[in-house]
Amino acid sequence: MTQTRAYRVCPLCEAGCGLEITLSGDRVEKIRGDQQHPMSQGFCCPKGIALKDLHTDPDRLRTPMIKENGSFREAGWDEALRLVESNLARIREESGNDALALYLGNPNTHTMAGGLFIRPLVKALRTKNFYSASTVDQMPKMAACGWIYGNPGRIPVPDVDRTDLFVVFGANPFVSNGSLMTAPDFPGRVRALQARGGQMIVIDPAETRTAQAADRHLFIRPGTDVYMLCAIIHVLFAQELVSTRHLADLIDPGDIADLKDAVSEWTPAAAESVCRVPADEITRLARQIAEADKCAVYGRMGTSTVRHGTLCSWLIEAVNILTGNLDRQGGTGFARPAHVPDGSIPKKGFATGRWHSRVSGAAEVAGELPAALMAEEMETPGDGQIRSLITIAGNPVVAVPESQRLDAALAKLDFMVCVDYYINETTRRADVILPPASLLCHGHYDFFFHGLSVRNFAAYSPPVLEKAPGEKDKWEILAHLTHIASGRGAAADPGQVADQILGGLAENLIRAMGGPEKAGVTRDDLIGMLSGRRGPERILDFLLRIGPYGDNFGLKPDGINFDRLSASPHGMDLGPLSSWIEKALATPDGKIHLFPQQLRSAMAQIKTPARTGRPEKRTLELIGRRHLRTNNSWMHNIPALSKNNPCTLQVHPDDAGALGLENGDFAEITSDAAGICAPVEITEQIMPGVVSLPHGWGHDMEGVQMRVASQNPGVNTNRLTPGEVDWLSATAVLNGIAVAVAKS
Ligand code: SF4
């Protein structure tokens, strides 16, 4: 059979590498990196290659599943959707909107459906109980940037391709290829940095692959980055190294003075006593950051999912601002995605706490409540108790703290519906599972990650394969759920939701132009000019046309539209990050809020010890880790990705010696929440006093139907996390957990 080639962006992680897919008919023969993709230039990781195995995985669901008498059976779409409709309507009728909860997993951000069709569903559900993986991951960064720059989506990214000094706190982009930083082939980008005479410095409790490649690595005690960042800022002030350069007019001088006061006690020596980073190293790093011509400071999970994650995220921005590196070539900057028109984000600032969780009173952040508190909202009787849960591409039983408690709470729900490919630790509790068609059957555009790219870029990938008869695209499933939640019913045409999204966008544009008469065009005129399939593609065409590089519906003939982007199978390079902060800022006064009011009292209280649990009993601190071959919990059913199970407890030789542990022993790890057993790996790549387990494992639960994953299950580290929350950003504390370790 003749072989053909298709090109598409990998939808598995934020890097968005270009893939070249060789096909014989509808059979995928081979996947490799696309040499002509401007961002990844042939790079791809083992997960991208394994997209072929995900497509053919016999455990991947192809039809809806309905649970009957405790077992799943295959069902048709009409039956499954009708069951969802009747149960959601019943529960809402009996208990109100808040009885229906929604949880979104991380893969939603990698689909066009997730980029466009979640918002209408959330609106139709009218529930306060909206949760997502954001509150076990990046919400601290979103909240901090929301307060500083006016919108939680305005997150600066490091200009790694042009910087001289890249400083990384608590992140491992050598295996993630960037997180809240789309940087495919991150190792290649660092090699290029070092080849041009630049440096990368890593601060991390583990000597990760990123730390191994760094010019300098400093071990830091988990959860204490906040103190080190304060000390860096202290040095910048004490040694008169603050220079806001081109940003000076955008910052209130009172904020600078107040920030100086707030860090005055955090000398490098004071920070050393908490962080275990030598004071002279902190001073040296602060000077290097200030004296580098171009520097970008970046932090991720190790600075986010800790007790002071929001403060850490803010302080990282503050370092970049105080050294004049924000919005500067080689510093950090705001990407300018092709689908976001300039000025489309209203300059109204960012507010949290518009509602609160019922049991603990946690403030809503960016429309979400803390995923770590979902279980108590299900367990606690009263008005607003969660009785039903919709999960979309999420596995909260593995992903959120106190996972055993959440699992027990899910078992008692009245009704649960999951949009998912697998019967996993969470979906095994569902009454109905609705599986989308294979990822290779969807069109793809990165609505989220083009806005976090280290270089401006746009790519649209058409479906590589046709859906099998009876399969549904994910956007169609979300549209069905939206119809159900809004009362239009399971049988309503999913295309209507797509049309409503498009109609709303067109109406907003006409309104912004002063109405149809002034604009000389109606919404239907605009919609009539669009191309692309009915659904996400037509909406994308609209957004591209009015975006910063768009053809403006023909007024800019050289501009981008869907047809032009589709005709570029390797994507379109839109240039390096550029300086546009005055347009990018979404604060009401158009300024950078260097020291947001919302953070001031928290900043005054950071003397609180960083450790969770009871230090006198638990002498070690647990952190997570990530591996190249895994992505959270959902790729462990692929033999090529899971054959060498890395789910070990890493222990430093000094601690192993004191505990009488040897390589391969099983250790019992106990926190205030639970105890689990894991095999021991003794390594100097972890600092003394710290132990590490990867997240996303624990596939040995009864009812999981992932045969490969179940044979090689690993342990769920979130059984140990105690459900503590960084209240400022509603985010779970996953790192720096106090544990005791003993030979099992
Ligand atoms: S790094 Fe991410 S985007 Fe690139 S191939 Fe791997 S999984 Fe896909």
Residues whose N, C-alpha, C, O or C-beta is under 5 A from the ligand:
A	BS01	SF4	C10 L12 C13 A15 G16 C17 C44 C45 K47 G48 N177
